[in-house]
Amino acid sequence: QRQFYAAFNPGAIKQSMPEYYFKIGEALIDKGGKAKELLVNCPEAKKYQQKFQSKKHLIKILPKGVSFSSDIIICETRLYMISYSENNISATEIINNSLALTQRVLFEELWKRI
């Protein structure tokens, strides 16, 4: 996808799948595209933001105390949802215009308030 929105926990990714910690940011640099990402406030989030923040890759860190251990990536017609736990990683892809639109609208409203 050329443009997406995401909300994720960099600390959870680094712990569960360290090889993916910088993968999306690096792919945006290598292949182009645009993104807006909301990150759980943790040391890994600050490092990720410092490394990848740009005009095409906008990153905001959520307020302290807001935490979750799953990710959502919102594209034009698809949602990708990933859940992390100590011994399990689960993921699903949903292809549905209406659901993707709803998530984009909610994301943009949250983005404006942070």
Residue pairs with C-beta under 8 A, 6 or more apart in sequence:
1 33
1 75
1 76
1 78
2 32
2 33
2 34
3 33
3 34
3 35
3 75
3 76
4 33
4 34
4 35
4 73
4 74
4 75
5 35
5 36
5 37
5 73
5 74
5 103
5 104
5 107
5 108
5 111
6 24
6 35
6 36
6 37
6 38
6 71
6 72
6 73
6 74
7 37
7 38
7 39
7 68
7 71
7 72
7 107
8 37
8 38
8 39
8 40
8 71
8 72
8 73
9 39
9 40
9 42
9 67
9 68
9 69
9 70
9 71
9 84
10 21
10 39
10 40
10 42
10 44
10 45
10 47
10 48
11 40
11 42
11 43
11 44
11 45
12 40
12 69
12 70
12 71
12 84
13 20
13 21
13 44
13 71
13 84
14 21
14 44
15 84
16 84
16 89
17 84
17 89
21 44
21 48
22 48
22 51
22 52
24 35
25 48
25 51
25 52
25 57
27 33
28 34
28 35
28 52
28 56
28 57
29 52
32 56
33 56
34 56
34 57
35 56
35 57
35 58
36 58
36 59
36 60
36 107
36 111
37 57
37 58
37 59
37 60
38 60
38 61
38 62
38 107
38 110
38 111
38 114
39 45
39 48
39 49
39 59
39 60
39 61
39 62
40 61
40 62
40 66
40 67
40 68
41 61
41 62
41 63
41 64
41 65
41 66
41 67
45 61
46 61
48 59
49 59
49 61
52 59
53 59
60 111
60 114
62 114
63 114
69 83
69 84
69 85
70 81
70 82
70 83
70 84
71 80
71 81
71 82
71 84
72 79
72 80
72 81
72 82
72 103
73 79
73 80
73 81
73 82
74 100
74 103
74 104
74 107
75 100
76 100
77 95
77 96
77 97
77 100
78 93
78 94
78 95
78 96
78 100
79 93
79 94
79 96
79 99
79 100
79 103
80 91
80 92
80 93
80 94
81 91
81 92
81 94
82 89
82 90
82 91
83 89
83 90
83 91
94 100
